[in-house]
Amino acid sequence: MTASTPFPTPHKALTIAGSDSGGGAGIQADLKTFAALSVYGTSVITAVTAQNTVSVTGVHEIPVDMISRQIDAVMDDIGADAVKTGMLSSPAIVEAVADGIRRHHISQVVVDPVMIAKSGDRLLQEDAVQAVKIHLLPLAQVVTPNIPEAEVLSGMSVESEADMITAAKRIADSGPKIVIVKGGHRSGPPIDIAWDGTTTSYFETPRVDTQATHGTGCTYSAAITANLAKGMPAAQAIEQAKQYLYEALRTAYDIGAGHSPVHHFHELWSLRQTTGLK
């Protein structure tokens, strides 16, 4: 019998977000992404959604006290090298999460300002937007709005690349170190534009013609978080996350009647096919 060789302890990432019963977005997408990128994932569930690839049919918020207890339970024992936030539907939840981040002195925070599900259903209450700007964005190392979210956070219309840069700068006024305005809602290549307070950076991959776009924002921000947890500089973390999402879109499969999820484990599945493993 051969002795087992233990793997080294992995880097750790925490996701604070809603649960997607369809498995394509939210907590489920984040944990899949962490695992695919060799990071140990933990979770704090802020809401339970009844959701599939077509629609969100119900949302049940987790009591604020229980959200805080989850944060403390994870951070007091396991800790996290980086943390991301996703669906935080109410002002009270936003404030509880921000308090937890401050309480545990978490510095590497990625904020995905989830507002609308891929199906078009609203996931962030209108009165929570201001809470995000006041309480959460000042704690963020990276914030990743898509164009509709950037319009809400910046208070302006975003139609051109110049608008994306202006919106990023306006959002940065709330305190995040890096603002990435994602360009997937525009035609042409999905160019993401990042502003870090001094420099504008561009991140581009080819556009993938697919309906399998459920969970793209969650997956992208989770990949950035995983890469930061592993110690990558922010620009490298974003670039590699963009490439990971591109491959996850390019290799996606059909699940359900609506927007299928991206393929989080594309590299592992390809390896298994190559080696003939079942």
N, C-alpha and C positions, 0 to 999 in steps of 0.2 A: 504494500500500500504506500503510495506516495504522499508526502506531507503536503497539506494545502498551503498555498502562498497567499496571505491576505492582501487585499488591495489597500493602498494607503487611504487614509481618511479623506474623503472628497471635500471640496469647497461646498459651502451651504448657501442656499437662497430661499427666501421666504416670500410667498405671494399672499397678499391681502386683497381678496376679491370675492366675487359671487360665484356660486356653483351653477354650471350649465348641465342640465340633465341629459342633453344631447351629446355631451362629451367633446364638443369641438371648440369651445371658447372658455373663458373664465378660468376658475381654479384648475379644471381638467386640462385645458390647453397649456397652462403655465407649468403644471407638474410634468406633463409629457415633454415639454421643451427642456426643462431643467434636466430631466433624466437623459434625454437624447444628447445633451451637451455635457454629460458626465458631472453634473452638479446634484448634490443631495437637496431635494426640495421639501419644504414644510409649508403649511398653509393656515391661513386664518380666513374662515368663511364669513362674509358680511351679509350675504343674502342667499336664499335658495330660489332658483328660478325653475318654473316648469317651461321647458324650452326644447325645441327641436330645430331642424334645418329650415323650417318654414316660418315659425313665429314663436313669440314668448306669450304663453297663456296665463302665467301667474308669477308673482314675485312675493316672497315672504322674507322680510328683513329679520336678521338675527338681532336680538336685544343688544343694546350698546354695551352693557356690562359684560355680556358673554364674549363680545368682540375683544374687549380689553383683556379679559381673562385668557383668551386664546393667544394674544400677543405676548402677554407675560409668561405663559406656560412655555411657549417656544423659545423666547429670548432668555429666560432664566436658566434653561437647561441646555438647549442645543445651540442657540445663537444663530447669527446669519452674517455672511460676508457681504450680502447685498439684499435689498428688499424692493419689491415692486408692489404698486397698488393698482387695482383695476376698478371694478364696480363698487362705488361707495355712494349709495343712492340718496342719502339724506344728509342734511347739515350736521345732525347729531353724530352720525357715523363718521363723517369726514373729520369732525373735531376729535372724536375718540381715537381714530387712527393717527392723526397728527400728534395727539398727546402721547400715544404709545411710542411713536418714532422718537419724540423728544426724550421721553422717560428712559429709553434704552440707548440713547446717544447713537442712533443709527445714522451714518453719514452717506452711505451709498444707496440712494433712494431713486427709483425710476417710477414716475407717475404716468400711467396711461389714463387720461381723463375720459373714461368710458361714459358716453352720453346716450348713444343710440345703438341698438343691436343691428346686426346685418339685415334682419328682417324688417327694420324700420321702427321697432318698438322702443320706446323711451326707457332708459335704465338709470338716468340721473334726474332727480327732481329739479325743477327750475330754480327753486330757492337754495339748492345745494351748490350751484355754480359759484356764487360769491364765496361760500365757505371754502371751496377748493382753492380759489384765488388767494384768500386771506390766510388760511391755515395750512394748506398742503404744499402749494407751489414754492413757498420760501424754503421748504425743507428738501426740495428735489435737486438731485444732481442732474437728472435728465427728465424731460417731460416730452411726451410723444403724441401730440394731437394730430388727427387727420384734418383735412381742410374744413369740414363743417364744425368740428370741435375748435379749431383755431379761430374760426369766425366768431364763435360764442365767447371764447376767452379773450380775444383781442378787441371785440366790438367793431369789427370792420368786415367788409366783403373781401374775399380772397379769390381772385380769378387768374392772376398771372404769377410768374416766378417772383417778380418784384413785390407783389402783394404778399407772397409767402414770407419773404424776408422781413417786410415791414411788420407783419403779424407776429413773427417770431420775436422781433425786438420788443414789440409791445407786451407780449406774454412774459418776456424776460424781465420786464420791469416789476413783475410780482415776486421775483427772487430766484427762480431756478437757474442753475449754472449753464445748462445747455437746453435749448429748445429745438426740437426736430419737428418741422411741419411736413407731414407725409403727403406725397403727391399722387397717391393712388386714385383719387377722385377726379384728377384731370386726365385729358386725353394724351396719348403719346406715352413715352417711357415714364414709369412711376418714379420720378426724381424726388427724393427727400432732401430738404434743405435744413441745415442745422446752423444755429447761431450760438456762439459761446461767450458773447460779450465783446469780442474783438474781431472774430473771424467768421466768415460764412463758408460752410463746407457743403459739398454736394455728394449724395450717395445714390447711385443709379444701378439698376439691373434691367434687363429686357422685360417688357410686359408679357405676362403669361395669359393667354386667352382661355379662361376657365371660369366655371361657376363655383369652383371649390374655394371660396374665399371666406368661409365662416371661421372666425377666430384669428384672422390675420393680424389685427392690432394687438391682441393678447399675446400671440406667438412672438411677434417682433419685439415687444417690450420685455417679454420674458427672456428672450435670447440675449438682449442687451444686458439684462440683469444677471444672467448666468455668466456672461463674459466678464462683466465687472467683478463678480464674485471670484472669478479665477485670476483676477489681478490685471486684466488687460487695461491699457489706457482707453479713455472714453472713445476716441476716434476709431481705434481698432475694434472695440467692442461693438460699435454701431455698424461698421463695415462688415464684420463677420456675421452679425445678426441679419443684416440685409441679404447676404448671400445665403444664409441658412433658410430664410423665409422664401427666397426665390426658388430654391430646390424643393422646398416643401410644397410650393404652389405647382411647380413644374411636374411633380410626380404624384399629385393628388389623385384620389380615386372617388367614385360616386358613392355617397351615403345619403339616403333620404331623398325627398322630393324637392328640396329647396337648395340653399347654398351649402354644399358639402364642406367638411373641414379640410384644412391643409394636412399634408402627410408629415406629421412630426417625426416619425421614425424612418424616414426615407433612406438614410444611410445604413441603418441596421438591417432593414428589409433587403436592400440591394446586396449587402454583404452576405446575408443568408442565401439569397438566390445564387450568388456567385460561387459560394462554397457548397451548395447543394443541401444545406440544412433545411429541415422541414419546420 
